[in-house]
Amino acid sequence: MQALKQNHPSPGYRLAADIGGTFTDIVLEGAGRRWSHKTLTTYDAPERAILDGIDVLLSQAGISPAEVSIFVHGMTLATNAVLERRGARTALLTTEGFRDTLEIGYETRYDAADLMLVKQKPLVAREYRLTVRERMSAQGEVLLPLDERDLERVAGELRRLEVESLAIGFLHSYANAGHEERARDVLRRKLPDLSISLSSEVCPEIREYERMSTVCANAYVQPLVARYLRELEARLKASGLACPLLLMTSAGAVMTLDAAMAHPVRLVESGPAGGSILARQLAEEQGLPRVLSFDMGGTTAKLALID
């Protein structure tokens, strides 16, 4: 406990930052005061805007980096990467016969009255959707063992396609993740630099479309988000800011740096969640039972109904 107090001697100072499509906002709070700084987002290196803003605020407050006890970070980096299709070159490995689940979805139209409706293309194009022979039952029983020899072919295809990130989503893996985990281990030995996401870890829920679409989104943004967070962590430590760094999730909670790098899909609605939480707090302070909040960003606009 004494060591913890030495590392974080001033629990009163809290730091927060939010990266948006146009601006990056940094706020420092403590000793009964609050300082804020707004600067343009630095797309080539998003951490640069945050670090520059932190320097400004620490100077204004007259404190050292060691006096900050916690840093909470929200962002729209993952959101914008998905919307603008700026993610990694991603492939999907799934059970033989199910490569088109990602495109078929529910076979529904989200606007049934629009005769000219054009559906969004999946994050993973058909040529990047690979299959392997294996099958689990809904109870998690092995109906068809994973064909590990077939993974040799898969590894060759991933090399040929120059894939950066791989999503693995097998049928009924929520009940038994054994085949997904084995496929990951085999492919990781053959392709050590490949980023791999498992649907049984990212979204262990029934129904293959939910798991496949979610794990593909996770794999799509993982290299981008992981690179950014590793660089941010290294530069924060180099600047003397050794406090815990927590990332805001889409649900308005917080997660650790390691968890965020493993499951960046949980950060996709991080920025909108922060605005909704603030609107709810302001509504409570003003005694307003029903509030509609509107958050206009540089890339997206967000609406929230607080009841």
C-alpha positions in Angstrom: 0.0 0.0 0.0 2.9 2.4 0.8 4.4 1.7 -2.6 1.1 2.5 -4.3 0.9 5.8 -2.4 4.4 6.7 -3.6 3.6 5.9 -7.2 0.3 7.9 -7.1 0.8 10.5 -4.4 -2.0 13.0 -5.4 -5.3 11.2 -5.9 -7.0 14.6 -6.5 -5.8 15.2 -10.1 -7.7 13.4 -12.8 -6.9 13.6 -16.5 -9.3 12.8 -19.4 -9.0 13.0 -23.2 -11.3 12.5 -26.2 -10.1 12.1 -29.8 -12.7 13.1 -32.4 -12.7 13.3 -36.1 -11.7 17.0 -36.1 -10.7 18.0 -32.5 -8.9 16.4 -29.6 -10.1 17.6 -26.1 -8.1 17.2 -22.9 -9.4 18.0 -19.4 -7.5 18.1 -16.1 -9.4 18.3 -12.8 -8.2 18.6 -9.3 -7.8 20.8 -6.2 -11.3 22.1 -6.9 -10.4 23.5 -10.3 -10.7 22.4 -13.9 -8.5 23.1 -16.9 -9.4 22.2 -20.5 -7.6 22.4 -23.9 -8.9 21.8 -27.5 -6.6 21.1 -30.4 -6.8 19.7 -33.9 -6.6 15.9 -34.1 -3.3 14.8 -35.5 -4.3 12.0 -37.9 -0.8 10.7 -38.7 -0.1 10.2 -34.9 -3.2 10.8 -32.7 -1.2 10.5 -29.5 0.7 13.7 -30.4 -2.3 16.0 -30.0 -3.0 14.3 -26.6 0.5 14.7 -25.3 0.8 18.3 -26.5 -2.5 19.1 -24.7 -1.4 17.4 -21.5 1.8 19.5 -21.5 -0.3 22.6 -21.8 -2.7 21.7 -19.0 0.0 20.5 -16.6 1.8 23.8 -17.2 -1.3 25.8 -16.5 -2.1 23.9 -13.3 1.5 24.0 -12.2 1.8 20.3 -11.4 4.1 17.5 -12.5 3.0 14.4 -14.4 3.6 12.3 -11.3 0.8 14.1 -9.5 -1.9 12.8 -11.9 -3.6 9.7 -10.4 -5.8 8.5 -13.3 -6.2 9.1 -17.0 -9.5 8.2 -18.7 -9.5 8.1 -22.5 -12.5 8.1 -25.0 -12.2 8.1 -28.7 -13.9 7.8 -32.1 -10.8 6.3 -33.8 -12.4 2.9 -34.1 -15.8 4.3 -35.1 -14.3 6.4 -37.9 -12.1 3.6 -39.1 -15.2 1.4 -39.6 -17.3 4.2 -41.2 -14.6 5.4 -43.5 -13.3 1.9 -44.2 -9.8 2.7 -43.1 -9.2 -0.5 -41.1 -6.8 -3.3 -41.7 -6.9 -5.8 -44.6 -9.0 -8.4 -42.9 -9.9 -12.0 -43.6 -12.5 -14.3 -42.0 -12.0 -18.0 -41.4 -15.2 -19.8 -40.8 -16.9 -23.3 -41.0 -17.1 -24.8 -44.4 -20.4 -23.8 -46.1 -20.9 -20.6 -44.0 -18.6 -18.0 -45.8 -21.6 -16.0 -46.9 -23.3 -15.7 -43.5 -21.6 -12.3 -43.1 -23.3 -11.0 -46.3 -26.7 -12.8 -46.0 -27.3 -11.6 -42.4 -31.0 -11.9 -41.6 -32.1 -11.5 -45.3 -33.9 -8.3 -44.1 -34.0 -4.8 -45.4 -33.6 -2.0 -42.8 -35.9 0.3 -44.9 -38.5 -1.9 -46.5 -40.1 1.0 -48.3 -36.9 2.1 -50.1 -36.9 0.3 -53.5 -33.5 1.8 -54.3 -31.9 0.6 -51.1 -28.2 -0.4 -51.3 -26.9 -2.5 -48.4 -23.6 -1.7 -46.9 -20.9 -4.1 -48.1 -19.4 -6.3 -45.3 -16.1 -5.3 -43.8 -14.6 -8.5 -45.2 -15.0 -9.0 -49.0 -16.0 -12.5 -50.2 -12.5 -13.3 -51.6 -11.2 -12.8 -48.1 -13.6 -15.2 -46.5 -12.0 -18.6 -46.1 -13.4 -21.9 -44.8 -12.1 -25.0 -43.1 -13.6 -28.4 -42.4 -14.9 -28.6 -38.8 -18.3 -28.7 -37.1 -19.6 -28.3 -33.5 -23.1 -29.0 -32.4 -25.2 -26.4 -30.6 -24.3 -28.4 -27.4 -20.6 -28.0 -28.0 -20.1 -31.6 -29.1 -17.5 -32.3 -31.9 -19.5 -33.4 -35.0 -16.5 -33.1 -37.4 -12.9 -32.7 -36.1 -11.0 -29.6 -37.2 -9.0 -30.5 -40.3 -5.6 -29.1 -39.3 -4.0 -30.2 -42.6 -6.5 -27.8 -44.3 -5.1 -25.0 -42.2 -1.9 -25.3 -44.3 -3.9 -24.2 -47.3 -5.5 -21.4 -45.3 -2.1 -20.1 -44.2 -1.0 -20.0 -47.8 -4.1 -18.1 -48.9 -3.6 -15.5 -46.1 0.0 -15.0 -47.3 -1.2 -14.6 -50.9 -3.9 -12.1 -49.9 -1.4 -10.2 -47.7 -3.9 -10.2 -44.8 -3.0 -8.0 -41.8 -5.8 -9.3 -39.4 -7.8 -12.4 -39.2 -11.2 -13.0 -37.7 -12.0 -16.6 -36.8 -15.8 -17.4 -36.4 -16.8 -21.1 -36.3 -20.3 -22.4 -36.0 -21.4 -22.8 -32.3 -18.1 -21.7 -30.9 -19.9 -20.0 -28.1 -20.7 -23.6 -26.8 -17.2 -24.9 -27.4 -14.3 -22.7 -28.4 -11.8 -25.6 -28.8 -11.7 -25.5 -32.6 -11.3 -21.7 -32.8 -8.5 -21.8 -30.2 -6.7 -24.6 -32.0 -6.9 -22.9 -35.4 -5.5 -19.7 -33.8 -2.6 -21.6 -32.3 -1.7 -23.4 -35.6 -2.0 -20.2 -37.7 -0.1 -18.1 -35.2 2.9 -20.4 -35.5 2.8 -20.1 -39.3 2.0 -16.4 -39.4 3.5 -14.9 -36.2 2.8 -11.3 -37.3 -0.9 -11.8 -38.0 -3.4 -10.2 -35.7 -6.0 -12.8 -34.8 -9.5 -12.3 -33.2 -11.7 -15.2 -32.0 -15.5 -14.9 -32.0 -15.7 -17.0 -28.9 -13.6 -14.3 -27.0 -14.9 -11.2 -28.6 -18.7 -12.1 -28.7 -19.4 -15.5 -27.2 -23.1 -15.4 -28.0 -25.6 -17.7 -29.8 -26.2 -17.2 -33.5 -23.4 -17.0 -36.1 -24.2 -13.7 -37.7 -23.9 -11.7 -34.5 -20.6 -13.4 -33.6 -19.1 -13.2 -37.2 -20.0 -9.6 -37.8 -18.7 -8.5 -34.4 -15.4 -10.5 -34.6 -14.8 -9.1 -38.1 -15.3 -5.5 -36.8 -12.9 -6.3 -34.0 -10.3 -7.7 -36.4 -10.8 -4.8 -38.8 -9.8 -2.1 -36.2 -7.4 -4.1 -34.0 -4.1 -3.3 -35.7 -4.9 0.4 -35.9 -6.1 0.7 -32.3 -3.3 -1.5 -30.9 -0.6 0.5 -32.6 -2.0 3.7 -31.3 -2.5 2.5 -27.7 1.0 1.0 -27.6 2.5 4.2 -28.8 0.4 6.3 -26.4 1.4 4.1 -23.5 5.1 4.3 -24.3 5.1 8.1 -24.7 3.0 8.7 -21.6 5.5 6.7 -19.5 8.4 8.5 -21.2 6.8 11.8 -20.2 6.5 10.7 -16.5 2.8 10.0 -16.5 2.8 6.6 -14.7 -0.9 6.6 -13.6 -3.4 4.0 -14.7 -4.8 4.5 -18.2 -8.4 3.4 -18.7 -10.4 3.4 -21.9 -14.1 4.3 -22.1 -16.2 1.5 -23.6 -19.3 1.7 -25.8 -21.4 1.0 -22.7 -19.9 4.0 -20.8 -17.8 1.8 -18.5 -14.0 1.6 -18.6 -11.5 -1.1 -19.5 -7.8 -1.6 -19.2 -5.3 -1.0 -21.9 -4.6 -4.7 -22.5 -8.4 -5.4 -22.7 -8.8 -2.5 -25.2 -6.0 -3.8 -27.4 -7.5 -7.3 -27.4 -11.2 -6.2 -27.9 -11.2 -2.7 -29.6 -14.7 -3.3 -31.0 -15.9 -2.4 -27.4 -14.5 1.1 -28.1 -16.5 1.7 -31.2 -19.2 3.8 -29.5 -16.8 5.2 -26.8 -17.1 8.8 -27.9 -20.9 8.9 -28.2 -21.2 7.1 -24.8 -19.3 9.9 -23.1 -21.6 12.5 -24.5 -24.7 10.5 -23.4 -23.4 10.2 -19.9 -22.7 13.9 -19.6 -26.3 14.7 -20.9 -27.8 12.3 -18.4 -25.8 14.0 -15.6 -26.9 17.5 -16.7 -30.5 16.3 -16.9 -30.4 15.0 -13.4 -28.9 18.2 -12.1 -31.6 20.2 -13.8 -34.4 17.8 -12.7 -35.4 17.0 -16.3 -37.0 13.6 -16.6 -36.8 13.2 -20.5 -34.0 14.7 -22.5 -32.8 14.4 -26.1 -29.1 15.0 -26.5 -27.4 15.8 -29.8 -23.6 15.5 -30.2 -22.2 16.9 -33.5 -18.7 15.7 -34.3 -16.4 16.2 -37.2 -17.3 12.8 -38.8 -20.5 11.7 -37.2 -23.5 13.1 -35.3 -24.9 11.2 -32.3 -28.4 11.2 -30.8 -29.4 9.9 -27.4 -32.8 9.7 -25.6 -32.5 9.9 -21.8 -35.6 8.7 -20.0 
